[in-house]
Amino acid sequence: MSQLEKIYGVHAVQALLQHHPKRVKQIWLSEGRSEPRLQALLALASENRVAVGQAERRELDSWVEGVHQGVVAEVSPSQVWGEAMLEELLERSETPPLILVLDGVTDPHNLGACLRTADAAGATAVVIPKDKSATLTAVVRKVACGAAEVIPLVAVTNLARTLEKLQQRGLWVVGTAGEAEQEIYQQDLTGPLVMIMGAEGRGMRRLTRDHCDFLVKLPMAGSVSSLNVSVATGVCLFEAVRQRQGKR
């Protein structure tokens, strides 16, 4: 039985060719596809000696769930890093670390969007618990538009213990909660930082909340009580980016 995964979408496949070309074993294009934006992808495939074949669009449709844009790649299994990678990333960091923690986000579309945002914000890594959390899948990679191949995704067995270790290394842990008294714009986010976003609906778990140094909220002026977790992640991470650029 084949152990290969199927990754789809122009950006996701191109990112794999750029950053992990040895993982790509075969690329399939929908018959008749020849538009200009495929040329960079095909050039990378040729450069890395990756075979490119053609298949009927309905055959590609049967291989994956989602909009494949006429591009499907067969690749070796995804890489989710362990806690040792987190230690290595902190050692290598030349600027104050910015780590995004997703406390039980289960929707792969939200995870993909958060990875894309974290990469755009220059985050050091994204941390998730091993259990009861979305992980790397073809859907996540497609939504992440290539970010899943760049930013490290670290799965930890015990999130509370990981937060304690990060605090011992001098990182401040900031959690987001609707009932917090302080808004995120009042919180100093310029130092070594862990930003925690809670799961869809229920937010952070109690034990995770107990390990936060600070709790912050987003000001909600309208009739809705909260934002989608991927949208809230973007607001919070780029507030950290804004503060850090101002400090420099």
C-alpha positions in Angstrom: 0.0 0.0 0.0 1.4 3.4 -1.0 2.6 5.7 1.8 2.5 8.7 -0.4 0.3 11.7 0.3 -1.5 13.8 -2.3 -0.9 17.6 -2.1 -2.8 19.8 -4.4 -3.0 23.4 -5.6 -0.5 25.5 -7.5 1.0 27.4 -4.5 1.2 24.3 -2.2 2.9 22.1 -4.8 5.3 24.9 -5.9 6.2 25.6 -2.3 7.1 21.9 -1.8 9.3 22.0 -4.9 11.1 25.1 -3.6 11.7 24.0 0.0 11.4 20.2 0.1 11.9 19.0 -3.5 13.0 15.5 -2.5 9.6 14.8 -1.0 7.9 15.3 -4.4 7.7 12.0 -6.3 5.3 12.8 -9.1 3.2 15.7 -10.3 0.0 15.4 -12.3 -1.5 18.1 -14.3 -5.0 18.3 -15.7 -5.0 17.6 -19.4 -4.8 20.8 -21.5 -3.4 23.1 -18.7 -0.7 25.4 -20.0 -1.3 28.8 -18.5 1.8 31.0 -17.6 1.6 30.6 -13.8 2.4 26.9 -14.2 5.7 27.7 -15.9 7.5 28.4 -12.6 6.2 25.1 -11.2 7.2 23.1 -14.2 10.7 24.7 -14.2 11.2 23.7 -10.6 10.0 20.2 -11.4 12.5 19.9 -14.3 15.3 21.4 -12.1 14.7 18.8 -9.5 14.0 15.9 -11.9 10.5 15.4 -10.8 8.3 13.5 -13.3 5.2 15.4 -14.6 2.3 13.5 -16.1 -1.2 14.4 -17.3 -4.5 13.0 -16.2 -8.2 13.8 -16.9 -9.6 16.4 -14.6 -12.3 14.1 -13.3 -9.6 11.6 -12.3 -7.8 14.3 -10.3 -11.2 15.2 -8.8 -11.5 11.6 -7.5 -8.0 11.8 -5.9 -8.5 14.8 -3.6 -11.3 16.7 -1.8 -11.1 20.3 -2.6 -10.2 22.7 -5.4 -7.0 21.3 -6.9 -6.6 23.9 -9.6 -5.5 21.1 -12.0 -2.4 20.3 -10.1 -1.8 17.3 -7.8 1.5 16.0 -6.4 2.3 12.7 -4.9 4.7 13.3 -2.0 6.3 11.5 0.9 4.5 12.0 4.3 4.2 15.3 6.0 6.7 16.4 8.6 5.3 17.6 12.0 8.2 18.4 14.4 8.6 17.4 18.0 9.6 19.4 21.1 13.3 19.1 20.4 12.8 21.2 17.3 11.3 23.9 19.4 14.4 24.0 21.5 16.6 24.2 18.4 14.5 27.0 16.9 14.9 29.1 20.1 18.6 28.5 20.1 18.9 29.7 16.5 16.7 32.7 16.9 18.5 36.0 16.4 15.5 38.2 17.3 13.0 37.9 20.2 11.0 34.7 19.5 7.4 34.9 18.5 5.6 31.6 18.9 2.0 31.0 18.1 0.2 28.3 20.1 -3.1 26.9 18.9 -4.9 25.3 21.8 -7.0 22.6 20.2 -7.9 24.1 16.8 -9.6 21.3 15.0 -10.7 22.8 11.7 -8.0 22.1 9.0 -9.0 25.3 7.2 -8.4 27.4 10.3 -5.0 25.7 10.9 -4.0 26.3 7.3 -5.0 30.0 7.6 -3.2 30.3 10.9 0.0 28.9 9.4 -0.2 31.3 6.5 -0.6 34.2 8.9 2.1 33.1 11.2 4.6 32.8 8.3 3.6 36.3 7.1 4.1 37.7 10.6 7.6 36.1 10.8 6.6 33.8 13.7 9.3 31.4 14.9 7.0 28.4 15.0 3.4 27.2 15.5 2.8 24.8 18.4 -0.2 22.5 18.7 -1.1 19.7 21.1 -0.7 16.2 19.6 -4.2 15.2 20.7 -7.6 16.7 19.7 -6.0 19.1 17.2 -5.9 19.5 13.4 -2.5 18.5 11.9 -0.9 18.7 8.5 -3.1 17.4 5.7 -3.6 18.2 2.1 -6.4 20.6 3.0 -4.2 22.4 5.5 -1.4 22.8 2.9 -3.8 24.1 0.3 -5.2 26.7 2.6 -1.8 27.7 3.8 -0.7 28.5 0.3 2.9 27.3 0.8 3.4 28.4 4.4 3.0 24.9 5.7 6.3 24.0 3.9 8.2 26.9 5.5 7.1 27.6 9.1 7.8 24.8 11.6 4.6 23.1 13.0 5.5 21.5 16.4 3.2 19.0 18.1 3.7 18.6 21.8 2.4 15.9 24.1 1.8 18.1 27.1 1.1 21.7 26.3 1.1 23.0 29.9 4.6 21.5 30.4 5.8 23.1 27.1 4.5 26.5 28.3 6.4 26.1 31.6 9.6 25.4 29.7 9.1 28.4 27.5 8.6 30.6 30.5 11.8 29.2 32.1 13.6 30.3 28.9 12.3 33.9 29.4 9.3 33.9 27.1 6.1 35.7 28.2 2.9 33.8 27.7 -0.1 35.9 26.5 -3.4 34.2 26.1 -6.5 35.5 24.4 -9.9 35.4 26.3 -13.1 37.3 25.7 -13.5 38.0 29.5 -10.0 39.5 29.9 -9.9 43.0 31.3 -7.0 44.3 29.1 -7.1 44.8 25.4 -4.3 43.5 23.3 -3.3 47.0 22.2 -2.5 47.8 25.9 -0.2 44.8 26.2 3.6 45.0 25.6 4.3 42.4 22.9 7.9 43.4 22.0 9.8 40.8 24.0 10.2 37.0 23.7 6.5 36.0 23.3 4.1 33.1 23.2 0.7 34.0 21.8 -2.0 31.5 22.6 -5.2 31.3 20.6 -8.0 29.1 21.9 -10.0 26.5 20.0 -13.1 27.3 17.9 -16.1 27.9 20.2 -14.7 27.0 23.6 -11.5 29.0 23.6 -8.5 28.1 25.8 -8.6 25.1 28.1 -8.4 25.9 31.8 -5.0 24.4 32.3 -3.6 26.4 29.4 -5.2 29.6 30.8 -3.6 28.9 34.2 -0.2 29.1 32.6 -0.7 32.5 31.0 1.3 35.5 32.3 -1.3 37.8 30.8 -4.8 37.6 29.3 -5.9 40.0 26.6 -9.0 40.5 24.4 -9.9 42.1 21.2 -12.3 45.1 21.4 -15.6 44.0 19.9 -17.7 47.0 18.9 -20.4 45.2 16.9 -23.1 42.6 17.7 -20.8 39.5 17.3 -19.0 38.3 20.5 -15.9 36.9 18.8 -13.9 36.5 15.6 -13.0 33.3 13.8 -9.7 32.0 15.3 -7.7 32.5 12.1 -8.9 36.2 11.8 -8.1 36.8 15.5 -4.7 35.2 15.0 -4.0 37.7 12.3 -5.0 40.7 14.4 -2.9 39.5 17.4 0.2 38.5 15.5 0.4 41.7 13.5 -0.2 43.8 16.6 3.0 42.2 17.9 4.7 42.9 14.5 3.6 46.6 14.7 4.9 47.0 18.2 8.2 45.4 17.4 8.8 47.5 14.3 8.0 50.6 16.4 10.6 49.6 19.0 13.3 49.1 16.4 
